[in-house]
Amino acid sequence: MAEILVVDDDEIIRETLCELLSEEHACQTADTAEQALSKLEAQPFDVVLTDISMPGLSGFDLLNRVVQLYPGTPVIIISGLSDQEQAQSLIAQGAFDYLLKPFRLEVVEDSVRRALERRHSANSTLVR
């Protein structure tokens, strides 16, 4: 069972995503990037889903910290802004995927599945 961390300042989105992902995975939530970093420090997560726009540290800041401190952890960015340049920039910075709000739940599930597959294959390669 994978450990998923959902980070969003919108409680409805946080709870919806956690409920969706809890069917197959262990899911925790954080309403700020700062809270997410504390949770990441306390335990490893297999995937982080984060909103880009939050008070305090942004999802972009969280992405940078996760890439730096936990390089094997895929980060999926969720944004309400359809900005192709921003999406490409975030992917170049190390984001695994960029999903637009409003999103379809099956799109989120697919992105998490692919992120877990990548993480698993990367870990398998390291073990060999």
C-alpha positions in Angstrom: 0.0 0.0 0.0 1.5 3.3 -1.1 1.7 6.4 1.2 0.1 9.5 -0.5 0.2 13.1 0.7 -2.4 15.5 -0.5 -1.6 19.2 0.0 -4.3 21.8 -0.7 -5.7 24.8 1.2 -9.2 23.9 -0.1 -10.6 21.4 2.4 -13.1 20.0 -0.1 -10.4 19.2 -2.7 -8.2 17.7 0.0 -10.9 15.5 1.4 -12.2 14.5 -2.1 -8.7 13.4 -3.2 -7.9 11.6 0.0 -11.2 9.8 -0.1 -10.6 8.8 -3.7 -7.0 7.6 -3.1 -7.8 5.9 0.3 -9.6 3.1 -1.6 -6.2 1.7 -2.6 -3.6 3.7 -0.7 -2.8 5.2 2.7 -3.6 8.9 2.4 -2.7 11.9 4.6 -3.5 15.5 4.1 -1.9 18.9 4.7 -3.5 22.3 4.2 -0.2 24.2 3.8 3.2 23.4 2.3 4.8 24.0 5.7 2.6 21.3 7.2 3.4 19.0 4.3 7.2 19.5 4.9 6.7 18.5 8.5 4.9 15.3 7.5 7.6 14.5 4.9 10.2 14.9 7.6 8.4 12.5 9.9 7.8 9.8 7.3 8.4 8.9 3.7 5.6 9.3 1.1 5.4 7.6 -2.3 3.6 10.5 -4.0 2.8 14.1 -3.2 -0.1 15.9 -4.8 -0.1 19.6 -4.2 -2.0 22.7 -5.2 0.3 25.4 -6.7 -1.4 28.4 -5.1 -1.5 28.3 -1.3 -0.9 30.9 1.4 2.6 30.9 2.8 4.9 28.6 0.8 3.4 27.8 -2.6 3.2 24.4 -4.3 6.1 25.6 -6.4 8.2 26.1 -3.2 7.1 22.7 -2.0 8.1 21.1 -5.3 11.5 22.6 -5.1 12.0 21.3 -1.5 10.8 17.8 -2.2 13.0 17.6 -5.3 16.0 18.7 -3.2 15.3 16.8 0.0 13.3 13.7 -1.2 14.5 13.3 -4.9 12.7 9.9 -5.4 9.3 11.2 -4.5 7.1 12.2 -7.4 5.2 15.4 -7.1 1.9 16.0 -9.0 1.0 19.6 -9.3 -2.7 20.7 -9.3 -3.6 24.1 -10.6 -6.6 26.2 -11.5 -4.5 28.1 -14.1 -4.2 26.8 -17.6 -0.8 28.1 -18.2 1.3 26.0 -20.6 4.5 27.8 -19.8 4.0 27.3 -16.1 3.2 23.7 -16.6 6.4 23.2 -18.7 8.5 25.1 -16.2 7.2 22.9 -13.3 7.8 19.7 -15.2 11.4 21.0 -16.0 11.8 21.7 -12.3 11.0 18.1 -11.5 7.2 17.8 -11.2 5.9 14.4 -12.3 2.6 15.8 -13.7 0.5 19.0 -14.0 -3.3 18.6 -13.6 -5.8 21.3 -14.1 -8.8 22.1 -11.9 -11.5 21.2 -12.3 -10.1 17.7 -12.8 -11.7 14.4 -13.4 -11.1 11.9 -10.6 -10.0 9.2 -13.1 -7.3 11.6 -14.4 -5.9 11.9 -10.9 -6.0 8.2 -10.3 -4.1 7.6 -13.6 -1.5 10.2 -12.7 -0.9 8.7 -9.2 -0.8 5.2 -10.7 1.9 6.3 -13.3 3.9 8.1 -10.6 3.9 5.0 -8.4 5.0 2.9 -11.3 7.9 5.2 -12.0 8.9 5.3 -8.3 8.7 1.5 -8.2 10.7 1.0 -11.3 13.3 3.5 -10.0 13.6 1.7 -6.7 13.9 -1.7 -8.5 16.7 -0.3 -10.6 18.5 0.8 -7.4 18.2 -2.6 -5.8 19.8 -4.5 -8.7 
